[in-house]
């Protein structure tokens, strides 16, 4: 696959308004919720679509 084809594939995949991965947080994040306090900030590295960040 060429670079332009790969770029087009990713652009097509992430252009949608819908969450590809769903809207529920992943299981690890849920298991750590006791560490998360309302109003805190966190750096979400490699968060994909950002569903867990939202």
mmCIF entry with sequence, helices, sheets and N, C-alpha, C, O atoms, coordinates in Angstrom:
data_MODEL
# 
_entry.id   MODEL 
# 
_entity.id                         1 
_entity.type                       polymer 
_entity.pdbx_number_of_molecules   1 
# 
_entity_poly.entity_id                      1 
_entity_poly.type                           'polypeptide(L)' 
_entity_poly.nstd_linkage                   no 
_entity_poly.nstd_monomer                   no 
_entity_poly.pdbx_seq_one_letter_code       
;(UNK)(UNK)(UNK)(UNK)(UNK)(UNK)(UNK)(UNK)(UNK)(UNK)(UNK)(UNK)(UNK)(UNK)(UNK)(UNK)
(UNK)(UNK)(UNK)(UNK)(UNK)(UNK)(UNK)(UNK)(UNK)(UNK)(UNK)(UNK)(UNK)(UNK)(UNK)(UNK)
(UNK)(UNK)(UNK)(UNK)(UNK)(UNK)(UNK)(UNK)(UNK)(UNK)(UNK)(UNK)(UNK)(UNK)(UNK)(UNK)
(UNK)(UNK)(UNK)(UNK)(UNK)(UNK)
;
_entity_poly.pdbx_seq_one_letter_code_can   XXXXXXXXXXXXXXXXXXXXXXXXXXXXXXXXXXXXXXXXXXXXXXXXXXXXXX 
_entity_poly.pdbx_strand_id                 A 
# 
loop_
_entity_poly_seq.entity_id 
_entity_poly_seq.num 
_entity_poly_seq.mon_id 
_entity_poly_seq.hetero 
1 1  UNK n 
1 2  UNK n 
1 3  UNK n 
1 4  UNK n 
1 5  UNK n 
1 6  UNK n 
1 7  UNK n 
1 8  UNK n 
1 9  UNK n 
1 10 UNK n 
1 11 UNK n 
1 12 UNK n 
1 13 UNK n 
1 14 UNK n 
1 15 UNK n 
1 16 UNK n 
1 17 UNK n 
1 18 UNK n 
1 19 UNK n 
1 20 UNK n 
1 21 UNK n 
1 22 UNK n 
1 23 UNK n 
1 24 UNK n 
1 25 UNK n 
1 26 UNK n 
1 27 UNK n 
1 28 UNK n 
1 29 UNK n 
1 30 UNK n 
1 31 UNK n 
1 32 UNK n 
1 33 UNK n 
1 34 UNK n 
1 35 UNK n 
1 36 UNK n 
1 37 UNK n 
1 38 UNK n 
1 39 UNK n 
1 40 UNK n 
1 41 UNK n 
1 42 UNK n 
1 43 UNK n 
1 44 UNK n 
1 45 UNK n 
1 46 UNK n 
1 47 UNK n 
1 48 UNK n 
1 49 UNK n 
1 50 UNK n 
1 51 UNK n 
1 52 UNK n 
1 53 UNK n 
1 54 UNK n 
# 
_struct_asym.id          A 
_struct_asym.entity_id   1 
# 
loop_
_struct_conf.conf_type_id 
_struct_conf.id 
_struct_conf.pdbx_PDB_helix_id 
_struct_conf.beg_label_comp_id 
_struct_conf.beg_label_asym_id 
_struct_conf.beg_label_seq_id 
_struct_conf.pdbx_beg_PDB_ins_code 
_struct_conf.end_label_comp_id 
_struct_conf.end_label_asym_id 
_struct_conf.end_label_seq_id 
_struct_conf.pdbx_end_PDB_ins_code 
_struct_conf.beg_auth_comp_id 
_struct_conf.beg_auth_asym_id 
_struct_conf.beg_auth_seq_id 
_struct_conf.end_auth_comp_id 
_struct_conf.end_auth_asym_id 
_struct_conf.end_auth_seq_id 
_struct_conf.pdbx_PDB_helix_class 
_struct_conf.details 
_struct_conf.pdbx_PDB_helix_length 
HELX_P HELX_P1 AA1 UNK A 3  ? UNK A 13 ? UNK A 3  UNK A 13 1 ? 11 
HELX_P HELX_P2 AA2 UNK A 27 ? UNK A 31 ? UNK A 27 UNK A 31 1 ? 5  
HELX_P HELX_P3 AA3 UNK A 33 ? UNK A 35 ? UNK A 33 UNK A 35 5 ? 3  
# 
_struct_conf_type.id          HELX_P 
_struct_conf_type.criteria    ? 
_struct_conf_type.reference   ? 
# 
loop_
_atom_site.group_PDB 
_atom_site.id 
_atom_site.type_symbol 
_atom_site.label_atom_id 
_atom_site.label_alt_id 
_atom_site.label_comp_id 
_atom_site.label_asym_id 
_atom_site.label_entity_id 
_atom_site.label_seq_id 
_atom_site.pdbx_PDB_ins_code 
_atom_site.Cartn_x 
_atom_site.Cartn_y 
_atom_site.Cartn_z 
_atom_site.occupancy 
_atom_site.B_iso_or_equiv 
_atom_site.pdbx_formal_charge 
_atom_site.auth_seq_id 
_atom_site.auth_comp_id 
_atom_site.auth_asym_id 
_atom_site.auth_atom_id 
_atom_site.pdbx_PDB_model_num 
ATOM 1   N N  . UNK A 1 1  ? 0.851   -1.172 0.000  1.00 0.00 ? 1  UNK A N  1 
ATOM 2   C CA . UNK A 1 1  ? 0.000   0.000  0.000  1.00 0.00 ? 1  UNK A CA 1 
ATOM 3   C C  . UNK A 1 1  ? 0.900   1.239  0.000  1.00 0.00 ? 1  UNK A C  1 
ATOM 4   O O  . UNK A 1 1  ? 1.852   1.315  0.777  1.00 0.00 ? 1  UNK A O  1 
ATOM 5   N N  . UNK A 1 2  ? 0.607   2.184  -0.848 1.00 0.00 ? 2  UNK A N  1 
ATOM 6   C CA . UNK A 1 2  ? 1.423   3.389  -0.931 1.00 0.00 ? 2  UNK A CA 1 
ATOM 7   C C  . UNK A 1 2  ? 1.128   4.316  0.245  1.00 0.00 ? 2  UNK A C  1 
ATOM 8   O O  . UNK A 1 2  ? 0.123   4.154  0.937  1.00 0.00 ? 2  UNK A O  1 
ATOM 9   N N  . UNK A 1 3  ? 2.009   5.283  0.463  1.00 0.00 ? 3  UNK A N  1 
ATOM 10  C CA . UNK A 1 3  ? 1.801   6.244  1.555  1.00 0.00 ? 3  UNK A CA 1 
ATOM 11  C C  . UNK A 1 3  ? 0.493   6.999  1.380  1.00 0.00 ? 3  UNK A C  1 
ATOM 12  O O  . UNK A 1 3  ? -0.234  7.211  2.350  1.00 0.00 ? 3  UNK A O  1 
ATOM 13  N N  . UNK A 1 4  ? 0.186   7.407  0.153  1.00 0.00 ? 4  UNK A N  1 
ATOM 14  C CA . UNK A 1 4  ? -1.049  8.173  -0.077 1.00 0.00 ? 4  UNK A CA 1 
ATOM 15  C C  . UNK A 1 4  ? -2.284  7.301  0.148  1.00 0.00 ? 4  UNK A C  1 
ATOM 16  O O  . UNK A 1 4  ? -3.297  7.788  0.650  1.00 0.00 ? 4  UNK A O  1 
ATOM 17  N N  . UNK A 1 5  ? -2.213  6.022  -0.217 1.00 0.00 ? 5  UNK A N  1 
ATOM 18  C CA . UNK A 1 5  ? -3.336  5.110  0.034  1.00 0.00 ? 5  UNK A CA 1 
ATOM 19  C C  . UNK A 1 5  ? -3.522  4.890  1.532  1.00 0.00 ? 5  UNK A C  1 
ATOM 20  O O  . UNK A 1 5  ? -4.650  4.853  2.026  1.00 0.00 ? 5  UNK A O  1 
ATOM 21  N N  . UNK A 1 6  ? -2.425  4.746  2.242  1.00 0.00 ? 6  UNK A N  1 
ATOM 22  C CA . UNK A 1 6  ? -2.487  4.557  3.701  1.00 0.00 ? 6  UNK A CA 1 
ATOM 23  C C  . UNK A 1 6  ? -3.065  5.796  4.371  1.00 0.00 ? 6  UNK A C  1 
ATOM 24  O O  . UNK A 1 6  ? -3.909  5.688  5.262  1.00 0.00 ? 6  UNK A O  1 
ATOM 25  N N  . UNK A 1 7  ? -2.618  6.959  3.949  1.00 0.00 ? 7  UNK A N  1 
ATOM 26  C CA . UNK A 1 7  ? -3.127  8.225  4.507  1.00 0.00 ? 7  UNK A CA 1 
ATOM 27  C C  . UNK A 1 7  ? -4.625  8.350  4.235  1.00 0.00 ? 7  UNK A C  1 
ATOM 28  O O  . UNK A 1 7  ? -5.386  8.733  5.123  1.00 0.00 ? 7  UNK A O  1 
ATOM 29  N N  . UNK A 1 8  ? -5.049  8.032  3.020  1.00 0.00 ? 8  UNK A N  1 
ATOM 30  C CA . UNK A 1 8  ? -6.463  8.099  2.663  1.00 0.00 ? 8  UNK A CA 1 
ATOM 31  C C  . UNK A 1 8  ? -7.294  7.119  3.497  1.00 0.00 ? 8  UNK A C  1 
ATOM 32  O O  . UNK A 1 8  ? -8.409  7.441  3.908  1.00 0.00 ? 8  UNK A O  1 
ATOM 33  N N  . UNK A 1 9  ? -6.752  5.931  3.745  1.00 0.00 ? 9  UNK A N  1 
ATOM 34  C CA . UNK A 1 9  ? -7.443  4.937  4.568  1.00 0.00 ? 9  UNK A CA 1 
ATOM 35  C C  . UNK A 1 9  ? -7.682  5.479  5.981  1.00 0.00 ? 9  UNK A C  1 
ATOM 36  O O  . UNK A 1 9  ? -8.786  5.362  6.512  1.00 0.00 ? 9  UNK A O  1 
ATOM 37  N N  . UNK A 1 10 ? -6.651  6.072  6.587  1.00 0.00 ? 10 UNK A N  1 
ATOM 38  C CA . UNK A 1 10 ? -6.793  6.624  7.931  1.00 0.00 ? 10 UNK A CA 1 
ATOM 39  C C  . UNK A 1 10 ? -7.719  7.833  7.935  1.00 0.00 ? 10 UNK A C  1 
ATOM 40  O O  . UNK A 1 10 ? -8.544  7.982  8.837  1.00 0.00 ? 10 UNK A O  1 
ATOM 41  N N  . UNK A 1 11 ? -7.588  8.694  6.936  1.00 0.00 ? 11 UNK A N  1 
ATOM 42  C CA . UNK A 1 11 ? -8.465  9.868  6.870  1.00 0.00 ? 11 UNK A CA 1 
ATOM 43  C C  . UNK A 1 11 ? -9.920  9.450  6.741  1.00 0.00 ? 11 UNK A C  1 
ATOM 44  O O  . UNK A 1 11 ? -10.786 10.040 7.387  1.00 0.00 ? 11 UNK A O  1 
ATOM 45  N N  . UNK A 1 12 ? -10.206 8.456  5.933  1.00 0.00 ? 12 UNK A N  1 
ATOM 46  C CA . UNK A 1 12 ? -11.566 7.951  5.769  1.00 0.00 ? 12 UNK A CA 1 
ATOM 47  C C  . UNK A 1 12 ? -12.073 7.359  7.077  1.00 0.00 ? 12 UNK A C  1 
ATOM 48  O O  . UNK A 1 12 ? -13.211 7.604  7.478  1.00 0.00 ? 12 UNK A O  1 
ATOM 49  N N  . UNK A 1 13 ? -11.237 6.592  7.728  1.00 0.00 ? 13 UNK A N  1 
ATOM 50  C CA . UNK A 1 13 ? -11.642 5.935  8.973  1.00 0.00 ? 13 UNK A CA 1 
ATOM 51  C C  . UNK A 1 13 ? -12.002 6.937  10.066 1.00 0.00 ? 13 UNK A C  1 
ATOM 52  O O  . UNK A 1 13 ? -12.982 6.742  10.784 1.00 0.00 ? 13 UNK A O  1 
ATOM 53  N N  . UNK A 1 14 ? -11.221 8.005  10.197 1.00 0.00 ? 14 UNK A N  1 
ATOM 54  C CA . UNK A 1 14 ? -11.417 8.932  11.310 1.00 0.00 ? 14 UNK A CA 1 
ATOM 55  C C  . UNK A 1 14 ? -12.153 10.211 10.931 1.00 0.00 ? 14 UNK A C  1 
ATOM 56  O O  . UNK A 1 14 ? -12.160 11.161 11.713 1.00 0.00 ? 14 UNK A O  1 
ATOM 57  N N  . UNK A 1 15 ? -12.772 10.262 9.758  1.00 0.00 ? 15 UNK A N  1 
ATOM 58  C CA . UNK A 1 15 ? -13.569 11.414 9.354  1.00 0.00 ? 15 UNK A CA 1 
ATOM 59  C C  . UNK A 1 15 ? -14.960 11.351 9.950  1.00 0.00 ? 15 UNK A C  1 
ATOM 60  O O  . UNK A 1 15 ? -15.610 12.383 10.122 1.00 0.00 ? 15 UNK A O  1 
ATOM 61  N N  . UNK A 1 16 ? -15.420 10.168 10.263 1.00 0.00 ? 16 UNK A N  1 
ATOM 62  C CA . UNK A 1 16 ? -16.771 9.956  10.772 1.00 0.00 ? 16 UNK A CA 1 
ATOM 63  C C  . UNK A 1 16 ? -16.972 10.660 12.117 1.00 0.00 ? 16 UNK A C  1 
ATOM 64  O O  . UNK A 1 16 ? -16.048 10.775 12.922 1.00 0.00 ? 16 UNK A O  1 
ATOM 65  N N  . UNK A 1 17 ? -18.196 11.122 12.334 1.00 0.00 ? 17 UNK A N  1 
ATOM 66  C CA . UNK A 1 17 ? -18.570 11.718 13.626 1.00 0.00 ? 17 UNK A CA 1 
ATOM 67  C C  . UNK A 1 17 ? -18.766 10.647 14.689 1.00 0.00 ? 17 UNK A C  1 
ATOM 68  O O  . UNK A 1 17 ? -18.685 10.934 15.883 1.00 0.00 ? 17 UNK A O  1 
ATOM 69  N N  . UNK A 1 18 ? -19.023 9.413  14.264 1.00 0.00 ? 18 UNK A N  1 
ATOM 70  C CA . UNK A 1 18 ? -19.270 8.313  15.193 1.00 0.00 ? 18 UNK A CA 1 
ATOM 71  C C  . UNK A 1 18 ? -17.958 7.771  15.759 1.00 0.00 ? 18 UNK A C  1 
ATOM 72  O O  . UNK A 1 18 ? -16.920 7.816  15.099 1.00 0.00 ? 18 UNK A O  1 
ATOM 73  N N  . UNK A 1 19 ? -18.016 7.267  16.975 1.00 0.00 ? 19 UNK A N  1 
ATOM 74  C CA . UNK A 1 19 ? -16.846 6.638  17.587 1.00 0.00 ? 19 UNK A CA 1 
ATOM 75  C C  . UNK A 1 19 ? -16.711 5.215  17.053 1.00 0.00 ? 19 UNK A C  1 
ATOM 76  O O  . UNK A 1 19 ? -17.619 4.400  17.215 1.00 0.00 ? 19 UNK A O  1 
ATOM 77  N N  . UNK A 1 20 ? -15.604 4.924  16.433 1.00 0.00 ? 20 UNK A N  1 
ATOM 78  C CA . UNK A 1 20 ? -15.337 3.602  15.876 1.00 0.00 ? 20 UNK A CA 1 
ATOM 79  C C  . UNK A 1 20 ? -15.224 2.573  16.996 1.00 0.00 ? 20 UNK A C  1 
ATOM 80  O O  . UNK A 1 20 ? -15.696 1.443  16.865 1.00 0.00 ? 20 UNK A O  1 
ATOM 81  N N  . UNK A 1 21 ? -14.601 2.972  18.087 1.00 0.00 ? 21 UNK A N  1 
ATOM 82  C CA . UNK A 1 21 ? -14.352 2.050  19.197 1.00 0.00 ? 21 UNK A CA 1 
ATOM 83  C C  . UNK A 1 21 ? -15.492 2.000  20.200 1.00 0.00 ? 21 UNK A C  1 
ATOM 84  O O  . UNK A 1 21 ? -15.392 1.297  21.205 1.00 0.00 ? 21 UNK A O  1 
ATOM 85  N N  . UNK A 1 22 ? -16.562 2.721  19.955 1.00 0.00 ? 22 UNK A N  1 
ATOM 86  C CA . UNK A 1 22 ? -17.664 2.794  20.911 1.00 0.00 ? 22 UNK A CA 1 
ATOM 87  C C  . UNK A 1 22 ? -17.465 3.963  21.862 1.00 0.00 ? 22 UNK A C  1 
ATOM 88  O O  . UNK A 1 22 ? -16.485 4.698  21.741 1.00 0.00 ? 22 UNK A O  1 
ATOM 89  N N  . UNK A 1 23 ? -18.359 4.139  22.783 1.00 0.00 ? 23 UNK A N  1 
ATOM 90  C CA . UNK A 1 23 ? -18.292 5.278  23.699 1.00 0.00 ? 23 UNK A CA 1 
ATOM 91  C C  . UNK A 1 23 ? -17.986 4.879  25.137 1.00 0.00 ? 23 UNK A C  1 
ATOM 92  O O  . UNK A 1 23 ? -17.740 5.744  25.977 1.00 0.00 ? 23 UNK A O  1 
ATOM 93  N N  . UNK A 1 24 ? -17.998 3.604  25.425 1.00 0.00 ? 24 UNK A N  1 
ATOM 94  C CA . UNK A 1 24 ? -17.702 3.144  26.791 1.00 0.00 ? 24 UNK A CA 1 
ATOM 95  C C  . UNK A 1 24 ? -16.198 3.196  27.042 1.00 0.00 ? 24 UNK A C  1 
ATOM 96  O O  . UNK A 1 24 ? -15.415 2.886  26.144 1.00 0.00 ? 24 UNK A O  1 
ATOM 97  N N  . UNK A 1 25 ? -15.778 3.585  28.258 1.00 0.00 ? 25 UNK A N  1 
ATOM 98  C CA . UNK A 1 25 ? -14.347 3.570  28.574 1.00 0.00 ? 25 UNK A CA 1 
ATOM 99  C C  . UNK A 1 25 ? -13.806 2.143  28.580 1.00 0.00 ? 25 UNK A C  1 
ATOM 100 O O  . UNK A 1 25 ? -14.552 1.189  28.803 1.00 0.00 ? 25 UNK A O  1 
ATOM 101 N N  . UNK A 1 26 ? -12.504 2.004  28.334 1.00 0.00 ? 26 UNK A N  1 
ATOM 102 C CA . UNK A 1 26 ? -11.939 0.647  28.325 1.00 0.00 ? 26 UNK A CA 1 
ATOM 103 C C  . UNK A 1 26 ? -11.890 0.075  29.748 1.00 0.00 ? 26 UNK A C  1 
ATOM 104 O O  . UNK A 1 26 ? -11.961 0.814  30.730 1.00 0.00 ? 26 UNK A O  1 
ATOM 105 N N  . UNK A 1 27 ? -11.768 -1.237 29.836 1.00 0.00 ? 27 UNK A N  1 
ATOM 106 C CA . UNK A 1 27 ? -11.848 -1.949 31.122 1.00 0.00 ? 27 UNK A CA 1 
ATOM 107 C C  . UNK A 1 27 ? -10.765 -1.501 32.102 1.00 0.00 ? 27 UNK A C  1 
ATOM 108 O O  . UNK A 1 27 ? -11.030 -1.400 33.300 1.00 0.00 ? 27 UNK A O  1 
ATOM 109 N N  . UNK A 1 28 ? -9.555  -1.232 31.620 1.00 0.00 ? 28 UNK A N  1 
ATOM 110 C CA . UNK A 1 28 ? -8.489  -0.794 32.518 1.00 0.00 ? 28 UNK A CA 1 
ATOM 111 C C  . UNK A 1 28 ? -8.836  0.549  33.148 1.00 0.00 ? 28 UNK A C  1 
ATOM 112 O O  . UNK A 1 28 ? -8.661  0.738  34.352 1.00 0.00 ? 28 UNK A O  1 
ATOM 113 N N  . UNK A 1 29 ? -9.325  1.477  32.339 1.00 0.00 ? 29 UNK A N  1 
ATOM 114 C CA . UNK A 1 29 ? -9.685  2.790  32.874 1.00 0.00 ? 29 UNK A CA 1 
ATOM 115 C C  . UNK A 1 29 ? -10.777 2.656  33.934 1.00 0.00 ? 29 UNK A C  1 
ATOM 116 O O  . UNK A 1 29 ? -10.705 3.298  34.981 1.00 0.00 ? 29 UNK A O  1 
ATOM 117 N N  . UNK A 1 30 ? -11.762 1.848  33.674 1.00 0.00 ? 30 UNK A N  1 
ATOM 118 C CA . UNK A 1 30 ? -12.837 1.616  34.647 1.00 0.00 ? 30 UNK A CA 1 
ATOM 119 C C  . UNK A 1 30 ? -12.266 1.048  35.946 1.00 0.00 ? 30 UNK A C  1 
ATOM 120 O O  . UNK A 1 30 ? -12.687 1.444  37.033 1.00 0.00 ? 30 UNK A O  1 
ATOM 121 N N  . UNK A 1 31 ? -11.312 0.125  35.841 1.00 0.00 ? 31 UNK A N  1 
ATOM 122 C CA . UNK A 1 31 ? -10.735 -0.489 37.046 1.00 0.00 ? 31 UNK A CA 1 
ATOM 123 C C  . UNK A 1 31 ? -9.919  0.508  37.870 1.00 0.00 ? 31 UNK A C  1 
ATOM 124 O O  . UNK A 1 31 ? -9.672  0.274  39.053 1.00 0.00 ? 31 UNK A O  1 
ATOM 125 N N  . UNK A 1 32 ? -9.503  1.604  37.262 1.00 0.00 ? 32 UNK A N  1 
ATOM 126 C CA . UNK A 1 32 ? -8.699  2.608  37.957 1.00 0.00 ? 32 UNK A CA 1 
ATOM 127 C C  . UNK A 1 32 ? -9.502  3.845  38.366 1.00 0.00 ? 32 UNK A C  1 
ATOM 128 O O  . UNK A 1 32 ? -8.919  4.833  38.813 1.00 0.00 ? 32 UNK A O  1 
ATOM 129 N N  . UNK A 1 33 ? -10.812 3.807  38.223 1.00 0.00 ? 33 UNK A N  1 
ATOM 130 C CA . UNK A 1 33 ? -11.630 5.000  38.450 1.00 0.00 ? 33 UNK A CA 1 
ATOM 131 C C  . UNK A 1 33 ? -11.506 5.561  39.860 1.00 0.00 ? 33 UNK A C  1 
ATOM 132 O O  . UNK A 1 33 ? -11.726 6.754  40.067 1.00 0.00 ? 33 UNK A O  1 
ATOM 133 N N  . UNK A 1 34 ? -11.159 4.724  40.829 1.00 0.00 ? 34 UNK A N  1 
ATOM 134 C CA . UNK A 1 34 ? -11.006 5.236  42.201 1.00 0.00 ? 34 UNK A CA 1 
ATOM 135 C C  . UNK A 1 34 ? -9.860  6.242  42.301 1.00 0.00 ? 34 UNK A C  1 
ATOM 136 O O  . UNK A 1 34 ? -9.820  7.035  43.241 1.00 0.00 ? 34 UNK A O  1 
ATOM 137 N N  . UNK A 1 35 ? -8.935  6.220  41.352 1.00 0.00 ? 35 UNK A N  1 
ATOM 138 C CA . UNK A 1 35 ? -7.806  7.150  41.353 1.00 0.00 ? 35 UNK A CA 1 
ATOM 139 C C  . UNK A 1 35 ? -8.148  8.472  40.671 1.00 0.00 ? 35 UNK A C  1 
ATOM 140 O O  . UNK A 1 35 ? -7.401  9.444  40.779 1.00 0.00 ? 35 UNK A O  1 
ATOM 141 N N  . UNK A 1 36 ? -9.269  8.503  39.974 1.00 0.00 ? 36 UNK A N  1 
ATOM 142 C CA . UNK A 1 36 ? -9.649  9.692  39.209 1.00 0.00 ? 36 UNK A CA 1 
ATOM 143 C C  . UNK A 1 36 ? -10.643 10.526 40.001 1.00 0.00 ? 36 UNK A C  1 
ATOM 144 O O  . UNK A 1 36 ? -11.676 10.022 40.441 1.00 0.00 ? 36 UNK A O  1 
ATOM 145 N N  . UNK A 1 37 ? -10.332 11.774 40.175 1.00 0.00 ? 37 UNK A N  1 
ATOM 146 C CA . UNK A 1 37 ? -11.197 12.690 40.917 1.00 0.00 ? 37 UNK A CA 1 
ATOM 147 C C  . UNK A 1 37 ? -11.780 13.719 39.951 1.00 0.00 ? 37 UNK A C  1 
ATOM 148 O O  . UNK A 1 37 ? -11.099 14.163 39.026 1.00 0.00 ? 37 UNK A O  1 
ATOM 149 N N  . UNK A 1 38 ? -13.035 14.094 40.165 1.00 0.00 ? 38 UNK A N  1 
ATOM 150 C CA . UNK A 1 38 ? -13.700 15.081 39.340 1.00 0.00 ? 38 UNK A CA 1 
ATOM 151 C C  . UNK A 1 38 ? -12.892 16.376 39.306 1.00 0.00 ? 38 UNK A C  1 
ATOM 152 O O  . UNK A 1 38 ? -12.500 16.889 40.354 1.00 0.00 ? 38 UNK A O  1 
ATOM 153 N N  . UNK A 1 39 ? -12.645 16.899 38.132 1.00 0.00 ? 39 UNK A N  1 
ATOM 154 C CA . UNK A 1 39 ? -11.916 18.156 37.982 1.00 0.00 ? 39 UNK A CA 1 
ATOM 155 C C  . UNK A 1 39 ? -10.419 18.000 37.793 1.00 0.00 ? 39 UNK A C  1 
ATOM 156 O O  . UNK A 1 39 ? -9.742  18.971 37.452 1.00 0.00 ? 39 UNK A O  1 
ATOM 157 N N  . UNK A 1 40 ? -9.882  16.801 38.006 1.00 0.00 ? 40 UNK A N  1 
ATOM 158 C CA . UNK A 1 40 ? -8.455  16.574 37.782 1.00 0.00 ? 40 UNK A CA 1 
ATOM 159 C C  . UNK A 1 40 ? -8.159  16.601 36.296 1.00 0.00 ? 40 UNK A C  1 
ATOM 160 O O  . UNK A 1 40 ? -9.056  16.442 35.468 1.00 0.00 ? 40 UNK A O  1 
ATOM 161 N N  . UNK A 1 41 ? -6.892  16.806 35.965 1.00 0.00 ? 41 UNK A N  1 
ATOM 162 C CA . UNK A 1 41 ? -6.448  16.744 34.587 1.00 0.00 ? 41 UNK A CA 1 
ATOM 163 C C  . UNK A 1 41 ? -5.562  15.532 34.403 1.00 0.00 ? 41 UNK A C  1 
ATOM 164 O O  . UNK A 1 41 ? -4.873  15.095 35.324 1.00 0.00 ? 41 UNK A O  1 
ATOM 165 N N  . UNK A 1 42 ? -5.593  14.998 33.188 1.00 0.00 ? 42 UNK A N  1 
ATOM 166 C CA . UNK A 1 42 ? -4.765  13.846 32.871 1.00 0.00 ? 42 UNK A CA 1 
ATOM 167 C C  . UNK A 1 42 ? -4.284  13.973 31.432 1.00 0.00 ? 42 UNK A C  1 
ATOM 168 O O  . UNK A 1 42 ? -4.998  14.487 30.571 1.00 0.00 ? 42 UNK A O  1 
ATOM 169 N N  . UNK A 1 43 ? -3.091  13.511 31.186 1.00 0.00 ? 43 UNK A N  1 
ATOM 170 C CA . UNK A 1 43 ? -2.546  13.461 29.836 1.00 0.00 ? 43 UNK A CA 1 
ATOM 171 C C  . UNK A 1 43 ? -2.892  12.100 29.256 1.00 0.00 ? 43 UNK A C  1 
ATOM 172 O O  . UNK A 1 43 ? -2.476  11.070 29.787 1.00 0.00 ? 43 UNK A O  1 
ATOM 173 N N  . UNK A 1 44 ? -3.649  12.093 28.173 1.00 0.00 ? 44 UNK A N  1 
ATOM 174 C CA . UNK A 1 44 ? -4.101  10.841 27.554 1.00 0.00 ? 44 UNK A CA 1 
ATOM 175 C C  . UNK A 1 44 ? -3.263  10.575 26.303 1.00 0.00 ? 44 UNK A C  1 
ATOM 176 O O  . UNK A 1 44 ? -3.616  11.002 25.204 1.00 0.00 ? 44 UNK A O  1 
ATOM 177 N N  . UNK A 1 45 ? -2.162  9.873  26.485 1.00 0.00 ? 45 UNK A N  1 
ATOM 178 C CA . UNK A 1 45 ? -1.268  9.562  25.383 1.00 0.00 ? 45 UNK A CA 1 
ATOM 179 C C  . UNK A 1 45 ? -1.812  8.364  24.610 1.00 0.00 ? 45 UNK A C  1 
ATOM 180 O O  . UNK A 1 45 ? -2.257  7.379  25.200 1.00 0.00 ? 45 UNK A O  1 
ATOM 181 N N  . UNK A 1 46 ? -1.770  8.460  23.291 1.00 0.00 ? 46 UNK A N  1 
ATOM 182 C CA . UNK A 1 46 ? -2.260  7.401  22.404 1.00 0.00 ? 46 UNK A CA 1 
ATOM 183 C C  . UNK A 1 46 ? -3.700  7.017  22.721 1.00 0.00 ? 46 UNK A C  1 
ATOM 184 O O  . UNK A 1 46 ? -4.035  5.837  22.824 1.00 0.00 ? 46 UNK A O  1 
ATOM 185 N N  . UNK A 1 47 ? -4.540  8.027  22.874 1.00 0.00 ? 47 UNK A N  1 
ATOM 186 C CA . UNK A 1 47 ? -5.938  7.831  23.253 1.00 0.00 ? 47 UNK A CA 1 
ATOM 187 C C  . UNK A 1 47 ? -6.834  7.491  22.063 1.00 0.00 ? 47 UNK A C  1 
ATOM 188 O O  . UNK A 1 47 ? -8.054  7.413  22.209 1.00 0.00 ? 47 UNK A O  1 
ATOM 189 N N  . UNK A 1 48 ? -6.246  7.292  20.906 1.00 0.00 ? 48 UNK A N  1 
ATOM 190 C CA . UNK A 1 48 ? -7.049  6.936  19.734 1.00 0.00 ? 48 UNK A CA 1 
ATOM 191 C C  . UNK A 1 48 ? -8.037  8.018  19.396 1.00 0.00 ? 48 UNK A C  1 
ATOM 192 O O  . UNK A 1 48 ? -7.651  9.166  19.177 1.00 0.00 ? 48 UNK A O  1 
ATOM 193 N N  . UNK A 1 49 ? -9.304  7.674  19.348 1.00 0.00 ? 49 UNK A N  1 
ATOM 194 C CA . UNK A 1 49 ? -10.355 8.631  19.026 1.00 0.00 ? 49 UNK A CA 1 
ATOM 195 C C  . UNK A 1 49 ? -10.643 9.600  20.183 1.00 0.00 ? 49 UNK A C  1 
ATOM 196 O O  . UNK A 1 49 ? -11.301 10.622 19.991 1.00 0.00 ? 49 UNK A O  1 
ATOM 197 N N  . UNK A 1 50 ? -10.163 9.283  21.339 1.00 0.00 ? 50 UNK A N  1 
ATOM 198 C CA . UNK A 1 50 ? -10.401 10.139 22.501 1.00 0.00 ? 50 UNK A CA 1 
ATOM 199 C C  . UNK A 1 50 ? -11.617 9.742  23.313 1.00 0.00 ? 50 UNK A C  1 
ATOM 200 O O  . UNK A 1 50 ? -12.032 10.496 24.193 1.00 0.00 ? 50 UNK A O  1 
ATOM 201 N N  . UNK A 1 51 ? -12.200 8.587  23.049 1.00 0.00 ? 51 UNK A N  1 
ATOM 202 C CA . UNK A 1 51 ? -13.401 8.161  23.792 1.00 0.00 ? 51 UNK A CA 1 
ATOM 203 C C  . UNK A 1 51 ? -13.134 8.090  25.290 1.00 0.00 ? 51 UNK A C  1 
ATOM 204 O O  . UNK A 1 51 ? -13.986 8.474  26.090 1.00 0.00 ? 51 UNK A O  1 
ATOM 205 N N  . UNK A 1 52 ? -11.964 7.605  25.674 1.00 0.00 ? 52 UNK A N  1 
ATOM 206 C CA . UNK A 1 52 ? -11.647 7.527  27.100 1.00 0.00 ? 52 UNK A CA 1 
ATOM 207 C C  . UNK A 1 52 ? -11.399 8.914  27.682 1.00 0.00 ? 52 UNK A C  1 
ATOM 208 O O  . UNK A 1 52 ? -11.706 9.165  28.848 1.00 0.00 ? 52 UNK A O  1 
ATOM 209 N N  . UNK A 1 53 ? -10.854 9.798  26.886 1.00 0.00 ? 53 UNK A N  1 
ATOM 210 C CA . UNK A 1 53 ? -10.620 11.157 27.346 1.00 0.00 ? 53 UNK A CA 1 
ATOM 211 C C  . UNK A 1 53 ? -11.910 11.916 27.593 1.00 0.00 ? 53 UNK A C  1 
ATOM 212 O O  . UNK A 1 53 ? -11.996 12.734 28.508 1.00 0.00 ? 53 UNK A O  1 
ATOM 213 N N  . UNK A 1 54 ? -12.900 11.642 26.783 1.00 0.00 ? 54 UNK A N  1 
ATOM 214 C CA . UNK A 1 54 ? -14.197 12.317 26.928 1.00 0.00 ? 54 UNK A CA 1 
ATOM 215 C C  . UNK A 1 54 ? -14.900 11.773 28.145 1.00 0.00 ? 54 UNK A C  1 
ATOM 216 O O  . UNK A 1 54 ? -16.011 12.200 28.458 1.00 0.00 ? 54 UNK A O  1 
# 
